[in-house]
Amino acid sequence: MEKSIFNNGFFEFIESEKEYIIDENKKIIKRNIVRRPPGIRALIVNKKDNKILLSKEYRYELENWDYRLPGGKVFENLEDYKQALKEDKVLKQVEKTVPKEVEEEVGLIVKNPHLLKISKAGAGVEWDLYYYEITEYEVDSTGPKLEEDEVIEGYVWKSFDEIIDMCINKKIQEERTTAILLTYILKSKGLDRN
């Protein structure tokens, strides 16, 4: 059971009561969560050169420039997201959004995106980021089509080693993205522990 306490059209504060079965024991957990619609991030990879495309973007929350994976929001508002949750159509909308966001933000036409990971924000925040690997693409001759509030200075291809350095030295500041990038690069180099 959920009760909406506050909703501004994009964020919602919810009182939640849910039954969980843990080790065959039923437990009812009451907690408060903040919900917002999910986003996507695209790891656009040049496999031949082992490089990943990054955008240099002005981030209002940082009041500074940051290197980012291309991406964006999946739903324009909270009500569309909540409807997709009810109908179990979130992933379907995510899959439609990946090519759209990449074409709008970077000017590439995506072929065969592959879901790498769904990153969860934490226990009190429901804000998933869907990370996709994209290795097949072509350039859209019309270029990027940025939204009015997006300020992107340019795009750069960075080697795996350069990206490791950028993550360590906080040139890429979205922590969930740094974790995904470092894991991806370590696996690509055969350095994962599995």
The 8 nearest C-alpha neighbors of each residue, nearest first, counted from 0:
[[1, 16, 15, 17, 2, 14, 18, 29],
 [2, 0, 15, 14, 16, 13, 3, 17],
 [1, 3, 14, 13, 4, 15, 0, 12],
 [2, 4, 13, 5, 12, 14, 1, 11],
 [5, 3, 12, 13, 2, 14, 6, 11],
 [6, 4, 12, 11, 3, 7, 13, 10],
 [5, 7, 11, 8, 10, 12, 4, 3],
 [6, 8, 9, 10, 11, 5, 77, 12],
 [9, 7, 77, 6, 76, 10, 78, 11],
 [8, 10, 77, 76, 7, 35, 11, 36],
 [11, 9, 35, 7, 34, 6, 8, 77],
 [10, 12, 6, 34, 5, 33, 13, 35],
 [11, 13, 33, 5, 4, 32, 3, 34],
 [14, 12, 3, 32, 2, 4, 31, 15],
 [15, 13, 31, 2, 1, 30, 3, 32],
 [14, 16, 1, 30, 29, 0, 31, 13],
 [17, 15, 29, 0, 28, 1, 30, 27],
 [16, 18, 28, 27, 0, 15, 19, 29],
 [17, 19, 27, 26, 28, 25, 20, 16],
 [20, 18, 26, 25, 27, 21, 17, 28],
 [19, 21, 25, 24, 23, 26, 22, 18],
 [20, 22, 24, 23, 19, 25, 26, 18],
 [21, 23, 24, 20, 25, 19, 26, 18],
 [22, 24, 21, 20, 25, 19, 26, 18],
 [25, 23, 21, 20, 22, 26, 19, 27],
 [26, 24, 20, 19, 21, 23, 18, 27],
 [25, 27, 19, 18, 20, 28, 24, 21],
 [28, 26, 18, 17, 19, 29, 16, 25],
 [29, 27, 17, 16, 18, 26, 30, 19],
 [30, 28, 16, 15, 17, 27, 31, 14],
 [29, 31, 15, 14, 28, 16, 32, 123],
 [32, 30, 14, 13, 15, 123, 33, 29],
 [31, 33, 123, 13, 124, 12, 34, 30],
 [32, 34, 12, 124, 11, 125, 13, 123],
 [35, 33, 125, 11, 10, 124, 126, 32],
 [34, 36, 10, 126, 9, 125, 11, 37],
 [35, 37, 80, 77, 74, 126, 38, 34],
 [38, 36, 127, 126, 128, 73, 72, 35],
 [37, 39, 72, 128, 73, 71, 129, 127],
 [38, 40, 129, 70, 128, 71, 130, 72],
 [39, 41, 70, 130, 69, 68, 129, 131],
 [42, 40, 131, 69, 43, 68, 70, 130],
 [43, 41, 132, 133, 131, 44, 68, 51],
 [44, 42, 133, 52, 51, 41, 134, 132],
 [43, 45, 51, 134, 46, 50, 42, 133],
 [44, 46, 50, 47, 49, 48, 51, 134],
 [47, 45, 49, 48, 44, 134, 50, 51],
 [46, 48, 45, 49, 50, 44, 134, 51],
 [47, 49, 50, 46, 45, 158, 44, 51],
 [50, 48, 46, 45, 47, 158, 159, 44],
 [49, 51, 158, 157, 45, 48, 156, 44],
 [50, 52, 44, 156, 157, 43, 45, 53],
 [51, 53, 156, 43, 155, 157, 44, 50],
 [54, 52, 68, 155, 67, 154, 66, 156],
 [53, 55, 154, 67, 66, 153, 56, 68],
 [56, 54, 66, 153, 152, 65, 151, 154],
 [55, 57, 151, 65, 64, 150, 54, 152],
 [56, 58, 64, 150, 63, 65, 151, 59],
 [59, 57, 61, 60, 63, 64, 62, 56],
 [58, 60, 62, 61, 57, 63, 64, 56],
 [59, 61, 58, 62, 63, 57, 64, 65],
 [62, 60, 63, 59, 58, 64, 57, 65],
 [63, 61, 59, 60, 58, 64, 57, 65],
 [62, 64, 61, 57, 58, 65, 59, 60],
 [63, 65, 57, 56, 58, 55, 66, 62],
 [66, 64, 56, 55, 171, 170, 67, 57],
 [65, 67, 55, 171, 54, 53, 56, 170],
 [68, 66, 54, 53, 69, 65, 171, 55],
 [67, 69, 53, 40, 41, 70, 54, 42],
 [70, 68, 41, 40, 67, 54, 101, 104],
 [71, 69, 40, 39, 100, 41, 68, 101],
 [70, 72, 38, 39, 100, 73, 40, 69],
 [71, 73, 38, 74, 37, 39, 75, 70],
 [72, 74, 38, 96, 37, 93, 71, 75],
 [75, 73, 76, 72, 80, 36, 79, 77],
 [74, 76, 73, 72, 77, 79, 9, 80],
 [77, 75, 9, 74, 78, 79, 8, 80],
 [76, 78, 9, 80, 8, 79, 36, 81],
 [77, 79, 81, 80, 76, 82, 8, 9],
 [80, 78, 82, 77, 81, 76, 83, 74],
 [79, 81, 77, 83, 78, 82, 36, 74],
 [80, 82, 84, 78, 83, 79, 77, 85],
 [81, 83, 85, 79, 84, 80, 78, 86],
 [82, 84, 88, 86, 80, 89, 81, 85],
 [85, 83, 81, 87, 82, 86, 89, 80],
 [86, 84, 82, 83, 87, 81, 88, 80],
 [85, 87, 83, 88, 84, 82, 89, 81],
 [88, 86, 84, 85, 83, 89, 90, 82],
 [89, 87, 83, 91, 86, 90, 84, 92],
 [88, 90, 83, 92, 91, 87, 84, 93],
 [91, 89, 93, 92, 88, 94, 87, 95],
 [90, 92, 88, 94, 89, 93, 95, 87],
 [93, 91, 95, 89, 90, 94, 96, 88],
 [92, 94, 90, 96, 95, 91, 73, 89],
 [93, 95, 91, 92, 96, 97, 90, 98],
 [96, 94, 92, 93, 97, 91, 98, 99],
 [95, 97, 93, 99, 94, 98, 73, 100],
 [96, 98, 100, 99, 94, 95, 101, 93],
 [99, 97, 101, 109, 100, 96, 102, 95],
 [100, 98, 96, 102, 97, 101, 103, 95],
 [101, 99, 103, 97, 102, 98, 104, 70],
 [102, 100, 98, 104, 105, 103, 99, 107],
 [101, 103, 106, 107, 99, 100, 108, 105],
 [104, 102, 144, 143, 100, 101, 106, 145],
 [105, 103, 143, 101, 145, 102, 100, 144],
 [104, 106, 143, 101, 102, 107, 103, 69],
 [107, 105, 143, 142, 102, 139, 103, 104],
 [108, 106, 138, 102, 139, 137, 105, 101],
 [107, 109, 137, 136, 102, 139, 138, 98],
 [110, 108, 136, 98, 107, 135, 111, 112],
 [109, 111, 135, 136, 112, 108, 133, 134],
 [110, 112, 113, 135, 109, 133, 134, 136],
 [113, 111, 133, 132, 110, 131, 114, 109],
 [112, 114, 132, 131, 115, 111, 133, 130],
 [115, 113, 131, 116, 130, 132, 112, 129],
 [116, 114, 131, 130, 113, 132, 117, 129],
 [117, 115, 130, 114, 129, 118, 131, 179],
 [116, 118, 129, 128, 130, 127, 119, 115],
 [117, 119, 128, 127, 116, 129, 120, 175],
 [120, 118, 127, 121, 126, 117, 128, 125],
 [119, 121, 126, 124, 125, 127, 118, 122],
 [122, 120, 124, 123, 119, 125, 126, 118],
 [121, 123, 124, 120, 125, 32, 119, 30],
 [122, 124, 32, 121, 33, 31, 125, 30],
 [125, 123, 33, 121, 32, 122, 120, 34],
 [124, 126, 34, 33, 120, 127, 35, 123],
 [127, 125, 37, 35, 120, 124, 34, 36],
 [126, 128, 37, 119, 118, 120, 125, 129],
 [127, 129, 38, 118, 39, 37, 117, 130],
 [128, 130, 117, 39, 116, 40, 38, 118],
 [129, 131, 40, 116, 115, 39, 41, 114],
 [132, 130, 114, 41, 115, 113, 42, 112],
 [131, 133, 42, 113, 112, 41, 43, 115],
 [134, 132, 43, 112, 135, 42, 44, 131],
 [133, 135, 44, 43, 45, 132, 136, 46],
 [136, 134, 110, 133, 109, 111, 137, 112],
 [137, 135, 109, 108, 110, 107, 134, 138],
 [136, 138, 108, 107, 139, 109, 135, 110],
 [137, 139, 107, 140, 108, 106, 136, 142],
 [138, 140, 107, 106, 141, 142, 108, 137],
 [139, 141, 142, 138, 106, 107, 143, 137],
 [140, 142, 139, 143, 106, 144, 138, 107],
 [143, 141, 106, 140, 139, 144, 105, 107],
 [142, 144, 106, 103, 105, 104, 145, 102],
 [145, 143, 103, 104, 142, 146, 106, 102],
 [146, 144, 104, 103, 143, 149, 147, 150],
 [145, 147, 149, 148, 144, 103, 104, 150],
 [146, 148, 149, 145, 150, 144, 151, 104],
 [147, 149, 146, 150, 145, 59, 151, 57],
 [150, 148, 146, 147, 145, 151, 57, 56],
 [151, 149, 57, 56, 148, 152, 145, 58],
 [152, 150, 56, 153, 55, 149, 57, 54],
 [153, 151, 55, 56, 150, 154, 54, 57],
 [154, 152, 55, 151, 54, 155, 56, 53],
 [153, 155, 54, 53, 55, 52, 156, 152],
 [156, 154, 53, 52, 157, 54, 153, 55],
 [155, 157, 52, 51, 50, 53, 158, 154],
 [158, 156, 50, 51, 161, 155, 162, 52],
 [159, 157, 50, 161, 160, 49, 162, 51],
 [158, 160, 162, 161, 50, 184, 163, 49],
 [159, 161, 163, 162, 158, 164, 157, 184],
 [162, 160, 158, 164, 163, 159, 157, 165],
 [161, 163, 165, 159, 164, 160, 166, 157],
 [164, 162, 160, 166, 161, 165, 167, 159],
 [163, 165, 161, 167, 162, 166, 168, 160],
 [166, 164, 170, 162, 168, 163, 167, 171],
 [167, 165, 163, 169, 171, 164, 168, 177],
 [166, 168, 164, 165, 169, 163, 170, 171],
 [167, 169, 165, 166, 170, 164, 171, 163],
 [170, 168, 171, 166, 172, 167, 165, 164],
 [169, 171, 165, 168, 172, 166, 65, 66],
 [172, 170, 66, 169, 166, 165, 65, 173],
 [171, 173, 169, 174, 170, 65, 177, 166],
 [172, 174, 176, 175, 171, 177, 67, 65],
 [175, 173, 177, 176, 172, 178, 171, 166],
 [176, 174, 178, 177, 173, 179, 118, 120],
 [175, 177, 179, 174, 173, 178, 180, 68],
 [176, 178, 174, 180, 179, 175, 166, 181],
 [177, 179, 175, 181, 176, 180, 182, 174],
 [178, 180, 176, 182, 177, 181, 183, 175],
 [181, 179, 177, 183, 182, 178, 176, 184],
 [180, 182, 184, 178, 183, 179, 177, 185],
 [181, 183, 179, 185, 180, 184, 178, 186],
 [184, 182, 180, 186, 181, 185, 179, 187],
 [183, 185, 187, 181, 186, 182, 180, 188],
 [186, 184, 190, 188, 182, 187, 191, 183],
 [185, 187, 189, 191, 183, 188, 184, 190],
 [188, 186, 184, 185, 189, 183, 190, 191],
 [187, 189, 185, 186, 190, 184, 191, 183],
 [190, 188, 186, 187, 191, 185, 184, 192],
 [189, 191, 185, 188, 186, 192, 187, 184],
 [192, 190, 186, 185, 193, 189, 182, 188],
 [191, 193, 190, 189, 186, 185, 182, 188],
 [192, 191, 190, 186, 189, 185, 182, 187]]
